[in-house]
Amino acid sequence: MDVYSGIRFSIERVSHELISAGSIFSVYSLASAFFIAFLALAFRQARRRGRVNLKGVVRAIFREKFFWHKSFHADIKLFLLSTVAAPPIVAALVVSTNTVSMAVNAALKSAFGQMEPVSSSPWLTLLSTIVIFLSYEIGYWVDHYLKHRVRFLWEFHKLHHTAEVLTPLTNFRNHPIDSVVFGYVLALFIGSAMGLLDWLFGRRADVFSVDGRNIIFIFFLWTIGHLQHSQFWIPFRGIWGRIILSPAHHQIHHSNDPSHFNRNLGSFLAVWDWMFGTLEVPSTKNPRLSYGVNEDGADPHSAAAILLTPLGKGSLAFWRALTSLKEWAIRRERSLV
């Protein structure tokens, strides 16, 4: 590929990310999210002051100091990396959900036989859509839980938490190896759910989707998804705060207050955190959280800290884990003699 072809490919990838309705960073979902943020901030201002200062609301949304922050600049670089370079690499390294689906379907057929094909209907499609969405959500939670509990996985995931200001671009602040692990976990959960549905229906299960993405995922993305990585304190409390992760829930997750560590690990649903004891329901009042990882050393937003430091620390943590496992195996073997 020559230079011009490479530039054209990069422009096409970024353009697709921005204009595809099913993209996680489309201009449509961004516009929808900021419109919701505008309404939420205007409503809050009207309740407090009895009037709305439109200029003040707009300034609160587009805070100039964020655009000059090193953290935001690092997010831009990782957005370009994740959009242009990472997808082909991740796709090449990660087993696809379709492969897992076919394997699960084949295993179920071998164990229980072929099911009679079921006629397609909107209700079955809705059921499949819900099941696949729930499989994504539990897969996301498991992946996130492991990355906060397993040291060498944390060293790669930690890059996401070094963000000191939260904007929708922070969603792309992920190390490539973090993305590869995420791809494997999602393939396992979503592929297994797809294979089960295909076997039960005796055919390929239909799902309501937009540009290949689950319509329920798109709904949450267009409403609260982008606002989870933002400075807008929009809390869900009561029963809703135990079912759906509001923007404030995820801001607690990014907080550098030790009492907030390893909390609110889900994507859009809070039910898994509620079920497994990792839920932290936000307060109504904005606690003015601060973000980032408190560590001494190099600038966390430099190229080395973004790509190389996680490799070094992650490899060292992995080696220590293998050494500990080997020592445990030796002790166990001796105890059995």
C-alpha positions as CSV (number, residue, x, y, z in Angstrom):
1,M,0.0,0.0,0.0
2,D,1.5,3.4,-1.1
3,V,1.3,6.6,1.0
4,Y,-1.8,8.0,-0.8
5,S,-3.7,4.7,-0.5
6,G,-2.8,4.6,3.2
7,I,-4.1,8.1,3.7
8,R,-7.3,7.4,1.8
9,F,-7.8,4.2,3.8
10,S,-7.4,6.1,7.1
11,I,-9.8,8.8,6.0
12,E,-12.4,6.2,4.9
13,R,-12.1,4.4,8.3
14,V,-12.5,7.6,10.3
15,S,-15.4,8.8,8.0
16,H,-17.2,5.5,8.5
17,E,-16.8,5.8,12.2
18,L,-18.4,9.2,12.2
19,I,-21.3,8.7,9.7
20,S,-22.3,5.1,10.2
21,A,-25.5,5.0,12.3
22,G,-24.3,1.8,14.0
23,S,-20.9,3.2,14.9
24,I,-20.1,3.7,18.5
25,F,-18.9,7.2,17.7
26,S,-21.3,8.5,15.0
27,V,-22.2,12.1,14.7
28,Y,-25.8,11.1,15.2
29,S,-25.2,9.4,18.6
30,L,-23.0,12.2,19.7
31,A,-25.6,14.8,18.7
32,S,-28.3,12.8,20.5
33,A,-26.1,12.5,23.7
34,F,-25.3,16.2,23.8
35,F,-28.9,17.1,23.2
36,I,-29.8,15.0,26.3
37,A,-27.0,16.6,28.3
38,F,-28.3,20.1,27.3
39,L,-31.8,19.2,28.4
40,A,-30.5,17.7,31.7
41,L,-28.3,20.7,32.5
42,A,-31.0,23.2,31.5
43,F,-33.6,21.4,33.6
44,R,-31.3,21.4,36.6
45,Q,-30.5,25.1,36.1
46,A,-34.2,26.0,35.9
47,R,-35.0,24.1,39.1
48,R,-32.2,25.9,41.0
49,R,-32.5,29.4,39.6
50,G,-35.9,29.6,38.1
51,R,-34.5,30.4,34.6
52,V,-32.2,29.0,32.0
53,N,-29.0,30.7,30.8
54,L,-28.5,29.0,27.4
55,K,-25.0,30.4,27.0
56,G,-24.0,29.0,30.4
57,V,-25.4,25.6,29.5
58,V,-23.5,25.5,26.3
59,R,-20.3,26.6,28.0
60,A,-20.8,23.9,30.6
61,I,-21.0,21.3,27.8
62,F,-18.1,22.5,25.8
63,R,-15.5,23.4,28.4
64,E,-12.5,24.9,26.7
65,K,-10.0,23.7,29.3
66,F,-10.8,20.1,28.4
67,F,-9.7,20.6,24.8
68,W,-6.2,21.8,25.9
69,H,-5.6,19.0,28.4
70,K,-3.0,16.4,27.6
71,S,-5.4,13.6,28.5
72,F,-7.8,14.8,25.8
73,H,-4.9,14.9,23.2
74,A,-4.0,11.3,24.2
75,D,-7.6,10.3,23.7
76,I,-7.5,11.7,20.1
77,K,-4.4,9.7,19.3
78,L,-5.9,6.5,20.6
79,F,-9.1,7.2,18.7
80,L,-7.1,7.3,15.5
81,L,-5.2,4.2,16.5
82,S,-8.4,2.3,17.4
83,T,-10.2,3.4,14.3
84,V,-7.5,3.0,11.7
85,A,-5.0,0.4,12.9
86,A,-6.6,-1.6,15.6
87,P,-9.6,-3.2,13.9
88,P,-7.7,-5.2,11.3
89,I,-5.2,-6.3,14.0
90,V,-7.9,-7.3,16.5
91,A,-9.9,-9.1,13.8
92,A,-6.8,-11.1,12.8
93,L,-6.0,-12.1,16.4
94,V,-9.4,-12.7,17.9
95,V,-11.7,-15.7,17.2
96,S,-15.0,-14.4,15.7
97,T,-18.4,-14.7,17.4
98,N,-19.5,-16.6,14.3
99,T,-16.8,-19.3,14.8
100,V,-17.8,-19.7,18.5
101,S,-21.5,-19.8,17.4
102,M,-21.0,-22.6,14.9
103,A,-18.9,-24.6,17.4
104,V,-21.6,-24.3,20.1
105,N,-24.3,-25.1,17.6
106,A,-22.5,-28.2,16.4
107,A,-21.8,-29.4,19.9
108,L,-25.5,-29.1,20.9
109,K,-26.6,-30.9,17.7
110,S,-24.1,-33.7,18.5
111,A,-25.3,-34.0,22.1
112,F,-29.1,-33.5,21.7
113,G,-29.8,-33.8,18.0
114,Q,-31.1,-31.4,15.4
115,M,-34.1,-29.2,16.4
116,E,-37.0,-28.6,14.0
117,P,-36.8,-25.2,12.3
118,V,-39.0,-22.6,13.9
119,S,-40.8,-20.0,11.7
120,S,-39.4,-16.5,12.0
121,S,-41.6,-14.0,13.9
122,P,-41.1,-10.5,15.3
123,W,-41.4,-11.9,18.9
124,L,-38.7,-14.5,18.3
125,T,-36.5,-11.8,16.8
126,L,-37.1,-9.6,19.8
127,L,-36.3,-12.5,22.1
128,S,-33.0,-13.1,20.2
129,T,-32.2,-9.4,20.4
130,I,-32.6,-9.3,24.1
131,V,-30.6,-12.5,24.7
132,I,-27.7,-11.3,22.6
133,F,-27.7,-8.0,24.3
134,L,-27.7,-9.6,27.7
135,S,-24.8,-11.9,26.6
136,Y,-22.9,-8.8,25.6
137,E,-23.6,-7.2,29.0
138,I,-22.5,-10.1,31.1
139,G,-19.5,-10.6,28.9
140,Y,-18.5,-7.0,29.3
141,W,-18.9,-7.3,33.1
142,V,-16.8,-10.5,33.3
143,D,-14.1,-9.0,31.2
144,H,-14.1,-5.8,33.2
145,Y,-14.1,-7.7,36.5
146,L,-11.1,-9.8,35.5
147,K,-9.2,-6.7,34.3
148,H,-9.6,-5.0,37.7
149,R,-8.7,-8.2,39.7
150,V,-6.0,-9.9,37.6
151,R,-2.8,-7.9,37.9
152,F,-1.3,-8.4,34.4
153,L,-4.7,-7.6,32.8
154,W,-5.0,-4.5,34.9
155,E,-1.6,-3.2,33.7
156,F,-3.1,-3.0,30.2
157,H,-6.6,-1.9,31.2
158,K,-5.1,0.8,33.5
159,L,-4.5,3.0,30.5
160,H,-8.2,3.6,30.3
161,H,-8.2,4.9,33.9
162,T,-5.3,7.3,33.4
163,A,-7.7,9.7,31.7
164,E,-7.9,12.8,33.8
165,V,-10.7,14.4,31.9
166,L,-13.7,12.4,30.6
167,T,-15.0,13.0,27.1
168,P,-16.7,10.6,24.6
169,L,-13.2,10.0,23.1
170,T,-12.2,8.4,26.3
171,N,-14.1,5.3,25.2
172,F,-11.2,4.7,22.7
173,R,-8.5,5.0,25.4
174,N,-7.6,1.3,25.4
175,H,-4.4,-0.5,24.9
176,P,-4.5,-2.9,21.8
177,I,-3.9,-5.9,24.0
178,D,-6.8,-4.8,26.2
179,S,-9.0,-4.7,23.1
180,V,-7.8,-8.2,22.0
181,V,-8.7,-9.7,25.4
182,F,-12.1,-7.9,25.3
183,G,-12.7,-9.4,21.8
184,Y,-12.0,-12.9,23.0
185,V,-14.4,-12.6,26.0
186,L,-17.2,-11.1,24.0
187,A,-16.7,-13.7,21.3
188,L,-17.1,-16.4,23.9
189,F,-20.3,-15.0,25.5
190,I,-22.0,-13.6,22.4
191,G,-21.0,-16.6,20.2
192,S,-22.2,-19.1,22.8
193,A,-25.6,-17.3,23.0
194,M,-25.9,-17.1,19.2
195,G,-25.0,-20.8,18.9
196,L,-27.7,-21.7,21.6
197,L,-30.3,-19.7,19.8
198,D,-29.4,-21.1,16.4
199,W,-29.8,-24.7,17.8
200,L,-33.1,-23.9,19.6
201,F,-34.6,-22.3,16.5
202,G,-33.2,-24.9,14.1
203,R,-31.9,-22.0,12.0
204,R,-30.0,-18.8,12.1
205,A,-31.5,-16.5,14.7
206,D,-32.6,-13.1,13.6
207,V,-31.7,-9.9,15.6
208,F,-33.0,-6.4,15.3
209,S,-29.9,-4.4,14.4
210,V,-28.5,-1.2,12.8
211,D,-25.4,-1.6,10.7
212,G,-24.8,-4.9,12.3
213,R,-25.1,-3.7,15.9
214,N,-27.8,-4.8,18.3
215,I,-30.7,-2.2,18.4
216,I,-30.8,-2.2,22.2
217,F,-27.1,-1.4,22.3
218,I,-27.7,1.5,19.9
219,F,-30.6,2.8,22.0
220,F,-28.3,3.0,25.1
221,L,-25.5,4.4,23.1
222,W,-27.7,7.2,21.7
223,T,-29.0,8.1,25.2
224,I,-26.5,7.5,28.0
225,G,-23.5,5.8,26.3
226,H,-21.4,8.9,25.4
227,L,-22.4,10.7,28.6
228,Q,-20.8,8.0,30.8
229,H,-17.5,9.4,29.7
230,S,-18.3,13.0,30.4
231,Q,-18.3,15.6,33.2
232,F,-22.1,15.7,33.4
233,W,-23.4,14.4,36.7
234,I,-26.6,12.6,35.7
235,P,-27.5,10.0,38.4
236,F,-30.0,7.3,38.3
237,R,-31.2,6.4,41.8
238,G,-33.8,4.0,43.4
239,I,-34.7,0.9,41.5
240,W,-33.5,2.5,38.2
241,G,-30.0,3.0,39.8
242,R,-29.9,-0.8,40.3
243,I,-31.0,-1.6,36.8
244,I,-29.2,0.9,34.5
245,L,-25.8,2.4,34.8
246,S,-26.2,6.2,34.5
247,P,-23.4,8.6,33.5
248,A,-22.8,9.2,37.2
249,H,-22.4,5.5,37.8
250,H,-19.5,5.2,35.4
251,Q,-17.9,8.5,36.6
252,I,-17.7,6.8,40.0
253,H,-16.0,3.9,38.3
254,H,-13.3,6.3,37.0
255,S,-12.9,8.1,40.3
256,N,-9.5,8.0,41.9
257,D,-11.1,7.8,45.4
258,P,-10.0,4.4,46.8
259,S,-13.6,3.8,48.1
260,H,-14.7,3.8,44.4
261,F,-12.2,1.3,43.1
262,N,-13.6,-1.8,41.4
263,R,-17.2,-0.5,41.4
264,N,-19.8,-0.2,38.7
265,L,-18.1,-2.6,36.2
266,G,-21.0,-3.0,33.8
267,S,-21.6,-1.4,30.4
268,F,-25.2,-0.2,30.4
269,L,-26.9,-2.5,32.9
270,A,-26.3,-2.3,36.6
271,V,-28.0,-5.6,37.4
272,W,-24.7,-7.6,37.3
273,D,-23.0,-5.2,39.7
274,W,-26.1,-5.3,41.9
275,M,-26.1,-9.1,41.7
276,F,-22.4,-9.6,42.5
277,G,-21.9,-6.8,45.0
278,T,-19.9,-4.3,43.0
279,L,-22.7,-1.6,42.6
280,E,-22.2,1.9,43.9
281,V,-25.4,4.0,43.4
282,P,-24.5,7.7,42.9
283,S,-25.7,10.5,45.1
284,T,-28.1,13.1,43.8
285,K,-25.5,15.9,44.5
286,N,-22.4,16.1,42.3
287,P,-19.4,15.1,44.5
288,R,-16.9,16.7,42.1
289,L,-14.9,13.6,41.5
290,S,-11.3,13.7,40.2
291,Y,-10.0,11.1,37.8
292,G,-6.8,9.4,36.8
293,V,-4.4,6.9,38.3
294,N,-2.2,8.1,41.2
295,E,1.2,6.8,40.3
296,D,4.7,8.3,40.3
297,G,6.6,8.2,37.1
298,A,6.4,9.3,33.5
299,D,3.7,11.4,31.9
300,P,0.7,9.0,31.7
301,H,-0.4,10.7,28.4
302,S,2.9,10.2,26.5
303,A,3.3,7.8,23.7
304,A,5.6,5.6,25.8
305,A,3.1,5.5,28.7
306,I,0.2,4.7,26.3
307,L,1.8,1.8,24.4
308,L,5.1,0.7,25.9
309,T,4.7,1.0,29.7
310,P,1.7,-1.4,29.8
311,L,3.7,-3.9,27.7
312,G,6.6,-3.8,30.2
313,K,4.5,-3.9,33.4
314,G,2.0,-6.3,32.0
315,S,4.7,-8.8,30.9
316,L,6.4,-8.5,34.3
317,A,3.1,-9.1,36.1
318,F,2.3,-12.1,33.9
319,W,5.8,-13.6,34.6
320,R,5.2,-13.2,38.3
321,A,1.8,-14.9,38.0
322,L,3.4,-17.8,36.2
323,T,6.2,-18.1,38.8
324,S,3.6,-18.1,41.6
325,L,1.6,-20.7,39.8
326,K,4.6,-22.9,39.4
327,E,5.6,-22.6,43.0
328,W,2.0,-23.5,44.1
329,A,2.1,-26.6,41.8
330,I,5.4,-27.7,43.4
331,R,4.1,-27.2,46.9
332,R,1.0,-29.1,46.1
333,E,3.0,-32.0,44.5
334,R,5.1,-32.2,47.6
335,S,2.1,-32.2,49.9
336,L,0.7,-35.2,48.0
337,V,3.9,-37.3,48.3
